[in-house]
C-alpha cells in the first residue's frame, strides 16, 4: 500500500469544538483515563469546508462534491429549467430517476414531510450532478410516462452505475460515499481519520455566564439571562492516513489531481478544526508539531504513545512531553517492524521537545515541499 500519514500534536485552549447531544464536549476513555476527544467526522467536515471555501487547495467546482438532501430543488431543477424544461416536469422526472436508487421492496426515497428532499444525505461530485442532468434531459419522456418496465429500469440503473463513479471529486475520493439502499453506487474512502485524543487526562469544567439587558432600568440590577457551558483545554494527538493507490483509483488515474488532493489534505487536516463554540472561545491554536510519513507499507496510528497519560513536569510543557513520547513510539515501531520501503518522513516542530529521528523543516511550505517530492515519486512509480 502506498500511503501518506499525518501526525499532529496540537494544544487547544479552553474550548468546546465538538459536542455531543447534551452540549458537552466529546470525550473518551483511553488507557483507563478520561480524554478529550474530537470525532473523525467533525475533522473531515472541517477539511471539506476549507476546500469548498477556497481556504486551502485550489480546486474548481468540478473537482469538489456536495452533500445534501436538497439535490432536486437546489441543483437538478435549476439546471433543467435552464435547459428549457418546465419546473413541474423537471421535478417529476428527477424524482422518478432518483427513486431508482432505492430497492423496490423498500419505502419512498423521499421524506414524508418534504417530498422534494431525499430521506438521507447524498454525497455527489459536481460532474456526477451534471451527468445526472444530462440523463434526465435526454430521457425526459420516458421518465414522465407511466410505470417503467423492467427493461427500462435496468437501462436507467446501468446509466446510473456509469454516472455515479465519483466524478473525479477530490473530497469524495478522499472520504468516500455509502448508499445503504444501493451499495453498488458507493465509493470506498481513500482516507482514514482517527478520533483526536488528548495525550493526558482531562476533567470537564463549567463556564457560568450572565448577560445584561442593555435597556434594564437602573434599579433592576439582575442579569437578563444566565447559563453555563462545558469546556476543557487539551493537548491533542491527531492522526490520518491516505491510501494513495485508492485515491488515484477514485480519481480515475489522474496523477496530478491525486497529488494536489493529497497535498491539500495534509495542509487542511493540519490547519483546520471543527468550529463548535468558537464565537465563545476563539480557540484558534495551530499545531505545535506536524509530521508526515510516506512510502509503501502498513499504516501506524501512534496513539499508543499516550496510553499511559502524559503528566506535567516542572519546566516542561505537555506539548514538549507529548512530542518526545510520540518520537519514542515512532522509533520503537521502526525497530520492531521496520520502516516503510521506500520511506520519506519529516516534521515541523515548534515545541522544545526532542523529535529524534525525524528530519526537521523550518516552515510549513518547506515541509509541504518534502511531501510533494515524496508524492511525485510514489504516484509516478
PyMOL commands that set and color helices and strands:
alter all, ss='L'
color gray80, all
select helices_A, chain A and resi 40-52+61-63+71-81+87-99+126-138+140-144+150-163+170-175+183-185+244-250+255-271+278-281+303-306+318-337+364-380
alter helices_A, ss='H'
color red, helices_A
select strands_A, chain A and resi 2-15+27-30+33-38+65-68+122-125+191-193+196-198+205-211+225-243+289-296+343-349+360-361
alter strands_A, ss='S'
color yellow, strands_A
deselect
rebuild
show_as cartoon
